[in-house]
Amino acid sequence: MSDVRVTYSGLTNFVLSMVGIITGLIFILIITRTVSPQEFGTWNLISNLIFYVIIVEPIISFWATRETARGGKTGKTAILSSGVFSLGAIFVYIILADFMGFQTDANAQVLIFGAILIPATFLNYTLTGINLGWKPHAIGYSRIVFGITEIIAALIFVYYLDWGVSGIIICATLGYVFSITILSIYAREKITNPIKRKFLKVWLKRFWLPLYPEIGSLLKTLDVLIFTIITGSVVGLAFWTAATTISTVVGNSRTISEAMYAKLLQGDRSGILQENLIHMFYFAFPLTAISIIFAKPGLFALNPIYETAALIVILLTFRVFLFTLSIIFQNFIRGIENVDTYEKSTLKDFIKSKLFSIPTVVLIQAAIHVTALTIGLLLLSDRPMMDLLTYWASVELVVQIPFTIYFFIILKRNISFNLDLKSLFKYLLSTIGIFGLVYILLEEYLVYKAEIVEFLPNILLFLGIGAGSYLILTYFIDDRIKRLFHAIIHEISNR
């Protein structure tokens, strides 16, 4: 059984995810400043089509994580099974891509070319699942390698060679290749064991358990297809993707809690959970503020044409904050469920377990989301594109609120913990005060220049002032953060 260090792995992944934000934004900047909104929208459509067909992959990675965390060695079996599954996914993807090529203004040939991403995506997800139960911090390193590779490839294939969406697909493929390499190195101890059919038989016998949660995710992401088909264009997706690029920065605070899942699977329910949640909030508050106050300049940096989507970024930022909490709560609840450790567990036992009840609630949430979105878009179909996108973002936020509250209540019922509200209040007030001031400075002194080499340094300056001031202030007003900083320094010095 692996000795998962929650704080170390969480902080490592968080720091690396912050670096990943930088590499990701650089990659997106290269893309948005080079390709047209239609091409950018096409790339978003490809990404969603791939998500639809890899829905079966968790059949492998779900069990790989849980069994690896508990000392099992199923890695090689998981990798081989993932490869076989990816072949069927390619076939389904080509059918979907061909259909969307007729329904929208996207290039059908480019959509089909996106199929080369599927095997790499499958393998990357499977290896991520293995490392999540073994060495969670490896995931952070793989993301960095992925991001750096994408940037280098984007400069070659998108910027210099001007290969458009095809170039972006090649960039992502190369990113996965190098990410897979890093994940394989860290997981080598878990993927050298012989292939055993009995593992695959058990996974296939219980295929519905990891697949069931994906139904809700699949249903939820149908919003992209619904929006594209109703509007008949992928241009709206370009604005949506630009907005989500800024708002999803908040989701990186979730990496602090990634290692808790493996720790809970090992049976450890110590007070580290509440400390982990406090650390998550400590980073989530300023990231939320950054997404909000840098909504307009962030979009302008991507491409001045996307600047009008600032309100959408703000709505989505609040939604991502709540969604991040919801995912963390769900993972904690799943982590304490041990029904799968008993060989005699029946179908009825699994259905009564949290492994089944959680995705059922998620499925209900997705159904409400898709229904409200579809009805609203049909009624508003003659309105301007930005109105439709604003409605879409509003639905995302409103539907998320009650379900985040629900999962928090369920977590409290199953695990006893108390959040230090005094510390949380300090972090929240510090965030509001510092980033409120940064917003005033932005409005007063930031000059919007079309040339990215002139505009980006100014944004980074204001961003650095805000982030640095938050870290310094909280260090002096909160003993917990002071101890955290000292622990980080101690860890680095020991290495």
VEXSE-508725 format. One record per residue (C-alpha): residue number from 1; x, z, y; chain; residue in three letters. Coordinates in Angstrom, 2 decimals, m for minus. Layout:
# residues N
   resi        xx        zz        yy   chain   resn
    NUM         X         Z         Y       A    ALA
...
# end
This chain:
# residues 495
   resi        xx        zz        yy   chain   resn
      1      0.00      0.00      0.00       A    MET
      2      1.33     m0.93      3.41       A    SER
      3      2.04      1.74      5.98       A    ASP
      4      0.18      0.23      8.91       A    VAL
      5      1.27      1.64     12.27       A    ARG
      6     m1.82      1.26     14.39       A    VAL
      7     m0.38      1.97     17.85       A    THR
      8      2.84      0.02     17.24       A    TYR
      9      1.06     m3.00     15.75       A    SER
     10     m1.69     m2.84     18.36       A    GLY
     11      0.67     m2.69     21.32       A    LEU
     12      2.93     m5.34     19.81       A    THR
     13      0.01     m7.69     19.34       A    ASN
     14     m1.34     m6.90     22.80       A    PHE
     15      1.97     m7.56     24.56       A    VAL
     16      2.40    m10.74     22.57       A    LEU
     17     m1.17    m11.75     23.33       A    SER
     18     m0.40    m11.35     27.04       A    MET
     19      2.54    m13.68     26.59       A    VAL
     20      0.13    m15.86     24.63       A    GLY
     21     m2.18    m15.97     27.64       A    ILE
     22      0.67    m17.35     29.71       A    ILE
     23      1.61    m19.98     27.13       A    THR
     24     m2.04    m20.82     26.59       A    GLY
     25     m2.70    m21.26     30.29       A    LEU
     26      0.39    m23.43     30.67       A    ILE
     27     m0.86    m25.60     27.81       A    PHE
     28     m4.35    m25.83     29.33       A    ILE
     29     m2.85    m26.61     32.76       A    LEU
     30     m0.94    m29.53     31.26       A    ILE
     31     m4.12    m30.74     29.57       A    ILE
     32     m6.57    m30.30     32.46       A    THR
     33     m4.15    m31.81     34.97       A    ARG
     34     m3.55    m34.84     32.73       A    THR
     35     m6.76    m35.80     30.90       A    VAL
     36    m10.19    m36.58     32.32       A    SER
     37    m13.17    m34.17     32.07       A    PRO
     38    m14.66    m36.44     29.39       A    GLN
     39    m11.48    m36.21     27.28       A    GLU
     40    m11.27    m32.45     27.82       A    PHE
     41    m14.90    m32.13     26.73       A    GLY
     42    m14.16    m34.24     23.67       A    THR
     43    m11.37    m31.83     22.69       A    TRP
     44    m13.80    m28.92     22.99       A    ASN
     45    m16.28    m30.77     20.77       A    LEU
     46    m13.57    m31.36     18.15       A    ILE
     47    m12.68    m27.67     18.19       A    SER
     48    m16.28    m26.72     17.52       A    ASN
     49    m16.73    m29.30     14.75       A    LEU
     50    m13.67    m27.84     13.04       A    ILE
     51    m15.14    m24.38     13.33       A    PHE
     52    m18.30    m25.57     11.60       A    TYR
     53    m16.45    m26.86      8.53       A    VAL
     54    m14.02    m23.97      8.08       A    ILE
     55    m16.99    m21.65      7.63       A    ILE
     56    m16.07    m21.32      3.92       A    VAL
     57    m12.51    m20.15      4.59       A    GLU
     58    m13.41    m16.42      4.93       A    PRO
     59    m14.32    m16.49      1.24       A    ILE
     60    m10.54    m16.34      0.80       A    ILE
     61     m9.15    m14.48      3.84       A    SER
     62    m11.86    m11.77      3.81       A    PHE
     63    m10.85    m10.56      0.37       A    TRP
     64     m7.15    m11.25      0.96       A    ALA
     65     m7.15     m8.77      3.87       A    THR
     66     m9.05     m6.03      2.07       A    ARG
     67     m7.07     m6.30     m1.17       A    GLU
     68     m3.69     m6.62      0.55       A    THR
     69     m4.38     m3.51      2.64       A    ALA
     70     m5.14     m1.64     m0.59       A    ARG
     71     m1.94     m2.76     m2.32       A    GLY
     72     m3.12     m5.90     m4.09       A    GLY
     73     m0.97     m9.03     m4.44       A    LYS
     74     m3.35    m11.95     m4.28       A    THR
     75     m1.48    m14.01     m1.68       A    GLY
     76     m0.46    m17.04     m3.71       A    LYS
     77     m3.92    m17.34     m5.25       A    THR
     78     m5.43    m17.16     m1.76       A    ALA
     79     m3.15    m19.91     m0.42       A    ILE
     80     m3.85    m22.31     m3.28       A    LEU
     81     m7.60    m21.69     m3.05       A    SER
     82     m7.52    m22.27      0.69       A    SER
     83     m5.88    m25.66      0.19       A    GLY
     84     m8.55    m26.75     m2.28       A    VAL
     85    m11.36    m25.64      0.03       A    PHE
     86     m9.85    m27.57      2.94       A    SER
     87    m10.22    m30.88      1.06       A    LEU
     88    m14.00    m30.47      0.90       A    GLY
     89    m14.07    m29.41      4.54       A    ALA
     90    m12.35    m32.65      5.59       A    ILE
     91    m15.10    m34.70      3.97       A    PHE
     92    m17.85    m32.74      5.73       A    VAL
     93    m16.02    m32.92      9.07       A    TYR
     94    m15.77    m36.72      8.96       A    ILE
     95    m19.54    m36.96      8.45       A    ILE
     96    m20.20    m34.64     11.42       A    LEU
     97    m17.68    m36.45     13.63       A    ALA
     98    m19.24    m39.81     12.86       A    ASP
     99    m22.70    m38.45     13.71       A    PHE
    100    m21.59    m36.95     17.05       A    MET
    101    m19.81    m40.19     17.91       A    GLY
    102    m23.21    m41.90     17.95       A    PHE
    103    m25.06    m39.07     19.72       A    GLN
    104    m22.65    m38.57     22.65       A    THR
    105    m20.23    m40.49     24.85       A    ASP
    106    m17.23    m39.09     22.90       A    ALA
    107    m14.82    m41.51     21.21       A    ASN
    108    m15.81    m41.56     17.51       A    ALA
    109    m12.34    m42.56     16.28       A    GLN
    110    m10.71    m39.70     18.16       A    VAL
    111    m13.27    m37.28     16.73       A    LEU
    112    m12.44    m38.39     13.19       A    ILE
    113     m8.70    m38.16     13.88       A    PHE
    114     m9.26    m34.44     14.49       A    GLY
    115     m9.63    m34.02     10.71       A    ALA
    116     m5.85    m33.64     10.40       A    ILE
    117     m6.22    m30.16     11.90       A    LEU
    118     m8.39    m28.86      9.06       A    ILE
    119     m5.78    m28.15      6.30       A    PRO
    120     m3.46    m26.47      8.80       A    ALA
    121     m6.30    m24.38     10.20       A    THR
    122     m7.34    m23.24      6.71       A    PHE
    123     m3.82    m22.20      5.75       A    LEU
    124     m3.17    m20.46      9.06       A    ASN
    125     m6.39    m18.43      8.74       A    TYR
    126     m5.58    m17.43      5.17       A    THR
    127     m2.06    m16.28      6.01       A    LEU
    128     m3.43    m14.41      9.02       A    THR
    129     m5.83    m12.61      6.68       A    GLY
    130     m2.98    m11.60      4.38       A    ILE
    131     m0.84    m10.31      7.26       A    ASN
    132     m3.79     m8.45      8.80       A    LEU
    133     m3.76     m6.19      5.75       A    GLY
    134      0.03     m6.05      5.47       A    TRP
    135      1.90     m6.48      8.76       A    LYS
    136     m0.64     m7.00     11.57       A    PRO
    137      2.05     m7.41     14.23       A    HIS
    138      3.13    m10.65     12.52       A    ALA
    139     m0.07    m12.23     13.84       A    ILE
    140      1.10    m11.68     17.41       A    GLY
    141      4.44    m13.36     16.74       A    TYR
    142      2.73    m16.34     15.13       A    SER
    143      0.49    m16.77     18.19       A    ARG
    144      3.51    m16.87     20.48       A    ILE
    145      5.22    m19.50     18.34       A    VAL
    146      1.97    m21.46     18.25       A    PHE
    147      1.68    m21.36     22.05       A    GLY
    148      5.29    m22.35     22.77       A    ILE
    149      5.09    m25.23     20.29       A    THR
    150      1.89    m26.47     21.92       A    GLU
    151      3.50    m26.48     25.35       A    ILE
    152      6.54    m28.47     24.24       A    ILE
    153      4.37    m30.90     22.30       A    ALA
    154      1.92    m31.25     25.23       A    ALA
    155      4.72    m32.23     27.59       A    LEU
    156      5.76    m34.95     25.15       A    ILE
    157      2.50    m36.31     23.76       A    PHE
    158      0.01    m35.60     26.56       A    VAL
    159      2.01    m35.57     29.80       A    TYR
    160      4.78    m38.13     29.18       A    TYR
    161      3.28    m40.38     26.48       A    LEU
    162     m0.28    m40.02     27.84       A    ASP
    163     m1.90    m40.02     24.41       A    TRP
    164     m4.98    m38.15     25.66       A    GLY
    165     m7.10    m36.28     23.10       A    VAL
    166     m5.07    m37.68     20.21       A    SER
    167     m2.00    m36.10     21.78       A    GLY
    168     m3.80    m32.74     22.07       A    ILE
    169     m4.70    m32.91     18.37       A    ILE
    170     m1.06    m33.54     17.47       A    ILE
    171     m0.01    m30.59     19.67       A    CYS
    172     m2.40    m28.22     17.91       A    ALA
    173     m1.30    m29.48     14.49       A    THR
    174      2.36    m28.86     15.26       A    LEU
    175      1.46    m25.43     16.65       A    GLY
    176     m0.20    m24.52     13.37       A    TYR
    177      2.79    m25.75     11.35       A    VAL
    178      5.17    m23.39     13.15       A    PHE
    179      2.63    m20.54     13.15       A    SER
    180      2.21    m20.93      9.40       A    ILE
    181      5.97    m20.73      9.00       A    THR
    182      6.16    m17.38     10.82       A    ILE
    183      3.18    m15.94      8.94       A    LEU
    184      4.66    m17.06      5.61       A    SER
    185      7.97    m15.34      6.36       A    ILE
    186      6.27    m12.02      7.08       A    TYR
    187      3.91    m12.32      4.11       A    ALA
    188      6.55    m13.52      1.63       A    ARG
    189      6.42    m10.27     m0.36       A    GLU
    190      2.68    m10.77     m0.86       A    LYS
    191      2.74    m14.48     m1.74       A    ILE
    192      5.42    m14.53     m4.44       A    THR
    193      3.20    m13.16     m7.18       A    ASN
    194      1.77    m15.45     m9.90       A    PRO
    195     m1.52    m17.29     m9.37       A    ILE
    196     m4.33    m15.46    m11.16       A    LYS
    197     m7.69    m17.04    m11.84       A    ARG
    198     m9.38    m13.67    m12.13       A    LYS
    199     m8.98    m13.10     m8.39       A    PHE
    200    m10.58    m16.42     m7.55       A    LEU
    201    m13.40    m15.77    m10.02       A    LYS
    202    m14.20    m12.48     m8.32       A    VAL
    203    m14.06    m14.09     m4.87       A    TRP
    204    m16.34    m16.93     m5.91       A    LEU
    205    m18.71    m14.50     m7.62       A    LYS
    206    m18.99    m12.58     m4.37       A    ARG
    207    m18.70    m15.66     m2.13       A    PHE
    208    m21.92    m14.85     m0.30       A    TRP
    209    m20.54    m11.61      1.13       A    LEU
    210    m17.84    m13.07      3.42       A    PRO
    211    m19.82    m16.29      3.87       A    LEU
    212    m22.97    m14.55      5.04       A    TYR
    213    m21.40    m13.27      8.30       A    PRO
    214    m20.22    m16.79      9.07       A    GLU
    215    m23.81    m18.03      9.13       A    ILE
    216    m24.42    m16.03     12.29       A    GLY
    217    m21.22    m17.32     13.86       A    SER
    218    m22.10    m20.87     12.88       A    LEU
    219    m25.61    m20.57     14.26       A    LEU
    220    m24.30    m19.12     17.51       A    LYS
    221    m21.78    m21.94     18.03       A    THR
    222    m24.49    m24.55     17.59       A    LEU
    223    m24.99    m24.02     21.32       A    ASP
    224    m22.20    m26.53     21.94       A    VAL
    225    m23.94    m29.22     19.89       A    LEU
    226    m27.32    m28.37     21.41       A    ILE
    227    m25.98    m28.62     24.95       A    PHE
    228    m24.11    m31.85     24.21       A    THR
    229    m27.04    m33.56     22.51       A    ILE
    230    m29.60    m32.52     25.16       A    ILE
    231    m27.36    m33.65     28.05       A    THR
    232    m25.95    m36.64     26.11       A    GLY
    233    m22.47    m36.06     27.53       A    SER
    234    m19.31    m34.05     26.85       A    VAL
    235    m18.49    m33.70     30.57       A    VAL
    236    m20.45    m30.44     30.79       A    GLY
    237    m18.31    m29.08     27.95       A    LEU
    238    m15.22    m29.69     30.07       A    ALA
    239    m16.54    m27.31     32.77       A    PHE
    240    m17.66    m24.85     30.09       A    TRP
    241    m14.24    m24.88     28.42       A    THR
    242    m12.48    m24.39     31.75       A    ALA
    243    m14.70    m21.38     32.47       A    ALA
    244    m14.19    m19.86     29.03       A    THR
    245    m10.43    m20.32     29.38       A    THR
    246    m10.45    m17.87     32.30       A    ILE
    247    m13.06    m15.45     30.94       A    SER
    248    m11.62    m15.07     27.43       A    THR
    249     m8.54    m13.35     28.89       A    VAL
    250    m10.54    m10.12     28.49       A    VAL
    251    m10.77    m10.65     24.73       A    GLY
    252     m7.03    m10.06     24.36       A    ASN
    253     m7.64     m6.31     24.75       A    SER
    254     m9.14     m6.52     21.28       A    ARG
    255     m5.68     m7.02     19.77       A    THR
    256     m4.99     m3.32     20.43       A    ILE
    257     m7.49     m2.49     17.68       A    SER
    258     m6.61     m5.15     15.11       A    GLU
    259     m4.51     m2.81     12.97       A    ALA
    260     m7.28     m0.17     12.84       A    MET
    261     m9.19     m2.29     10.34       A    TYR
    262     m6.38     m2.10      7.77       A    ALA
    263     m5.90      1.62      8.50       A    LYS
    264     m9.57      2.34      7.85       A    LEU
    265     m9.47      0.27      4.65       A    LEU
    266     m6.70      2.58      3.47       A    GLN
    267     m9.05      5.52      3.95       A    GLY
    268     m7.53      6.99      7.12       A    ASP
    269    m10.29      8.22      9.46       A    ARG
    270     m8.14     10.45     11.62       A    SER
    271     m8.50     10.95     15.36       A    GLY
    272     m6.35      7.89     15.99       A    ILE
    273     m9.56      5.85     16.26       A    LEU
    274    m10.63      7.43     19.52       A    GLN
    275     m7.11      7.08     20.94       A    GLU
    276     m7.16      3.45     19.93       A    ASN
    277    m10.45      2.86     21.74       A    LEU
    278     m9.16      4.55     24.89       A    ILE
    279     m6.08      2.34     24.86       A    HIS
    280     m8.34     m0.69     24.45       A    MET
    281    m10.40      0.28     27.51       A    PHE
    282     m7.21      0.93     29.46       A    TYR
    283     m6.28     m2.73     29.16       A    PHE
    284     m9.81     m4.19     29.06       A    ALA
    285    m10.78     m2.90     32.52       A    PHE
    286     m7.99     m4.64     34.48       A    PRO
    287     m8.27     m7.81     32.39       A    LEU
    288    m11.96     m7.97     33.23       A    THR
    289    m11.18     m7.54     36.92       A    ALA
    290     m8.50    m10.23     36.76       A    ILE
    291    m10.90    m12.74     35.20       A    SER
    292    m13.50    m12.04     37.88       A    ILE
    293    m11.41    m12.06     41.04       A    ILE
    294     m9.25    m14.97     39.86       A    PHE
    295    m12.25    m17.03     38.71       A    ALA
    296    m12.16    m19.47     41.61       A    LYS
    297     m8.35    m19.77     42.02       A    PRO
    298     m7.93    m19.92     38.24       A    GLY
    299    m10.33    m22.83     37.91       A    LEU
    300     m8.74    m24.54     40.90       A    PHE
    301     m5.36    m24.22     39.21       A    ALA
    302     m6.69    m25.86     36.04       A    LEU
    303     m8.08    m28.70     38.12       A    ASN
    304     m9.80    m28.59     41.54       A    PRO
    305    m12.76    m30.41     40.02       A    ILE
    306    m13.66    m27.29     37.97       A    TYR
    307    m13.72    m24.93     40.96       A    GLU
    308    m17.53    m25.04     41.14       A    THR
    309    m17.79    m23.16     37.82       A    ALA
    310    m16.66    m19.80     39.31       A    ALA
    311    m20.06    m18.12     38.83       A    LEU
    312    m20.04    m19.18     35.18       A    ILE
    313    m16.65    m17.50     34.73       A    VAL
    314    m17.98    m14.22     36.14       A    ILE
    315    m21.04    m14.22     33.88       A    LEU
    316    m18.95    m15.07     30.84       A    LEU
    317    m16.36    m12.41     31.69       A    THR
    318    m18.94     m9.64     31.44       A    PHE
    319    m20.21    m11.20     28.24       A    ARG
    320    m16.70    m11.37     26.73       A    VAL
    321    m16.09     m7.71     27.64       A    PHE
    322    m19.24     m6.67     25.76       A    LEU
    323    m18.54     m9.07     22.90       A    PHE
    324    m15.03     m7.65     22.50       A    THR
    325    m16.46     m4.15     22.19       A    LEU
    326    m19.04     m5.40     19.71       A    SER
    327    m16.40     m7.02     17.48       A    ILE
    328    m14.25     m3.89     17.52       A    ILE
    329    m17.21     m1.69     16.60       A    PHE
    330    m18.15     m4.07     13.78       A    GLN
    331    m14.62     m4.09     12.36       A    ASN
    332    m14.45     m0.29     12.42       A    PHE
    333    m17.77     m0.05     10.58       A    ILE
    334    m16.66     m2.62      7.99       A    ARG
    335    m13.34     m0.81      7.60       A    GLY
    336    m14.96      2.38      6.31       A    ILE
    337    m17.13      0.55      3.78       A    GLU
    338    m15.73      0.84      0.23       A    ASN
    339    m18.48     m0.65     m1.91       A    VAL
    340    m16.13     m3.44     m2.99       A    ASP
    341    m13.66     m0.96     m4.50       A    THR
    342    m16.04     m0.15     m7.35       A    TYR
    343    m16.06     m2.64    m10.21       A    GLU
    344    m19.59     m1.67    m11.17       A    LYS
    345    m21.06     m2.37     m7.75       A    SER
    346    m24.17     m4.53     m8.12       A    THR
    347    m25.72     m7.12     m5.85       A    LEU
    348    m28.15     m4.46     m4.70       A    LYS
    349    m25.27     m2.15     m3.78       A    ASP
    350    m23.66     m4.86     m1.66       A    PHE
    351    m26.93     m5.72      0.08       A    ILE
    352    m27.38     m2.05      0.98       A    LYS
    353    m23.81     m1.83      2.30       A    SER
    354    m22.48     m2.28      5.82       A    LYS
    355    m20.77     m5.50      4.68       A    LEU
    356    m24.26     m7.02      4.53       A    PHE
    357    m26.19     m5.15      7.25       A    SER
    358    m23.73     m5.97     10.05       A    ILE
    359    m23.84     m9.78      9.63       A    PRO
    360    m27.63     m9.58      9.34       A    THR
    361    m27.80     m8.11     12.83       A    VAL
    362    m25.29    m10.73     14.07       A    VAL
    363    m27.48    m13.45     12.54       A    LEU
    364    m30.52    m12.11     14.40       A    ILE
    365    m28.50    m12.09     17.63       A    GLN
    366    m27.39    m15.70     17.07       A    ALA
    367    m30.96    m16.82     16.34       A    ALA
    368    m32.22    m15.26     19.57       A    ILE
    369    m29.35    m16.84     21.51       A    HIS
    370    m29.85    m20.35     20.16       A    VAL
    371    m33.64    m20.21     20.52       A    THR
    372    m33.50    m19.03     24.14       A    ALA
    373    m30.83    m21.59     24.99       A    LEU
    374    m32.64    m24.53     23.39       A    THR
    375    m35.99    m23.77     25.01       A    ILE
    376    m34.40    m23.21     28.40       A    GLY
    377    m32.28    m26.37     28.32       A    LEU
    378    m35.26    m28.48     27.31       A    LEU
    379    m37.31    m27.07     30.18       A    LEU
    380    m34.43    m27.46     32.66       A    LEU
    381    m33.05    m30.75     31.33       A    SER
    382    m33.70    m32.56     34.62       A    ASP
    383    m31.72    m29.99     36.63       A    ARG
    384    m28.08    m30.49     37.77       A    PRO
    385    m25.33    m29.88     35.20       A    MET
    386    m24.10    m26.69     36.91       A    MET
    387    m27.59    m25.16     36.74       A    ASP
    388    m27.68    m25.80     32.99       A    LEU
    389    m24.25    m24.27     32.51       A    LEU
    390    m25.23    m21.21     34.57       A    THR
    391    m28.33    m20.75     32.43       A    TYR
    392    m26.20    m21.04     29.29       A    TRP
    393    m23.82    m18.32     30.52       A    ALA
    394    m26.74    m16.09     31.54       A    SER
    395    m28.26    m16.31     28.08       A    VAL
    396    m24.88    m15.40     26.55       A    GLU
    397    m24.67    m12.24     28.68       A    LEU
    398    m28.25    m11.03     28.42       A    VAL
    399    m28.44    m11.43     24.64       A    VAL
    400    m25.10     m9.65     24.11       A    GLN
    401    m26.00     m6.41     25.94       A    ILE
    402    m28.48     m4.78     23.47       A    PRO
    403    m26.44     m5.71     20.39       A    PHE
    404    m23.24     m4.17     21.72       A    THR
    405    m25.17     m0.94     22.35       A    ILE
    406    m26.61     m1.12     18.83       A    TYR
    407    m23.22     m1.42     17.11       A    PHE
    408    m21.85      1.47     19.18       A    PHE
    409    m24.73      3.67     17.99       A    ILE
    410    m24.11      2.68     14.36       A    ILE
    411    m20.40      3.45     14.69       A    LEU
    412    m21.13      6.89     16.14       A    LYS
    413    m23.42      7.63     13.22       A    ARG
    414    m20.70      6.82     10.69       A    ASN
    415    m17.52      8.08     12.35       A    ILE
    416    m17.23     11.20     14.44       A    SER
    417    m15.21     10.58     17.60       A    PHE
    418    m15.32     11.50     21.26       A    ASN
    419    m14.03      9.31     24.07       A    LEU
    420    m12.14     10.99     26.89       A    ASP
    421    m14.55     10.04     29.67       A    LEU
    422    m12.27     11.57     32.29       A    LYS
    423     m9.46      9.16     31.41       A    SER
    424    m11.85      6.21     31.21       A    LEU
    425    m13.19      7.10     34.65       A    PHE
    426     m9.61      7.13     36.00       A    LYS
    427     m8.92      3.68     34.56       A    TYR
    428    m12.18      2.27     35.91       A    LEU
    429    m11.69      3.64     39.42       A    LEU
    430     m8.07      2.48     39.46       A    SER
    431     m9.20     m1.00     38.43       A    THR
    432    m11.92     m1.21     41.07       A    ILE
    433     m9.68      0.12     43.84       A    GLY
    434     m6.57     m1.95     43.14       A    ILE
    435     m8.19     m5.24     42.21       A    PHE
    436    m10.79     m4.86     44.95       A    GLY
    437     m7.89     m4.79     47.38       A    LEU
    438     m6.25     m7.77     45.65       A    VAL
    439     m9.53     m9.70     46.03       A    TYR
    440     m9.55     m9.02     49.77       A    ILE
    441     m5.95    m10.23     50.02       A    LEU
    442     m6.83    m13.36     48.02       A    LEU
    443     m9.70    m14.21     50.33       A    GLU
    444     m7.54    m13.65     53.39       A    GLU
    445     m4.18    m15.17     52.48       A    TYR
    446     m4.46    m17.49     49.46       A    LEU
    447     m4.14    m21.13     50.48       A    VAL
    448     m5.66    m23.63     48.05       A    TYR
    449     m3.14    m26.43     47.59       A    LYS
    450     m3.80    m29.32     45.23       A    ALA
    451     m0.19    m29.43     44.03       A    GLU
    452      0.08    m26.99     41.14       A    ILE
    453      3.78    m26.27     41.76       A    VAL
    454      2.85    m24.92     45.19       A    GLU
    455     m0.40    m23.17     44.26       A    PHE
    456      0.47    m21.46     40.94       A    LEU
    457      3.33    m19.27     42.29       A    PRO
    458      0.96    m17.83     44.90       A    ASN
    459     m1.57    m16.88     42.22       A    ILE
    460      1.13    m15.27     40.09       A    LEU
    461      2.29    m13.24     43.08       A    LEU
    462     m1.16    m11.72     43.67       A    PHE
    463     m1.61    m11.24     39.93       A    LEU
    464      1.72     m9.42     39.68       A    GLY
    465      0.84     m7.15     42.59       A    ILE
    466     m2.47     m6.17     40.98       A    GLY
    467     m1.16     m5.64     37.45       A    ALA
    468      1.97     m3.79     38.59       A    GLY
    469      0.03     m1.48     40.90       A    SER
    470     m2.44     m0.63     38.12       A    TYR
    471      0.32      0.26     35.65       A    LEU
    472      2.21      2.39     38.19       A    ILE
    473     m0.88      4.23     39.46       A    LEU
    474     m2.24      5.06     36.01       A    THR
    475      1.20      6.22     34.88       A    TYR
    476      1.21      8.91     37.54       A    PHE
    477     m2.43     10.00     37.31       A    ILE
    478     m2.94     10.07     33.53       A    ASP
    479     m0.76     11.98     31.04       A    ASP
    480     m1.97      9.88     28.10       A    ARG
    481     m0.63      6.70     29.66       A    ILE
    482      2.60      8.45     30.60       A    LYS
    483      3.07      9.41     26.94       A    ARG
    484      2.21      5.87     25.88       A    LEU
    485      4.83      4.39     28.20       A    PHE
    486      7.45      6.87     26.98       A    HIS
    487      6.61      6.02     23.37       A    ALA
    488      7.06      2.32     24.11       A    ILE
    489     10.41      2.94     25.78       A    ILE
    490     11.50      5.13     22.84       A    HIS
    491     10.48      2.46     20.35       A    GLU
    492     12.42     m0.21     22.22       A    ILE
    493     15.52      1.94     22.62       A    SER
    494     15.54      2.76     18.89       A    ASN
    495     15.58     m0.92     18.13       A    ARG
# end
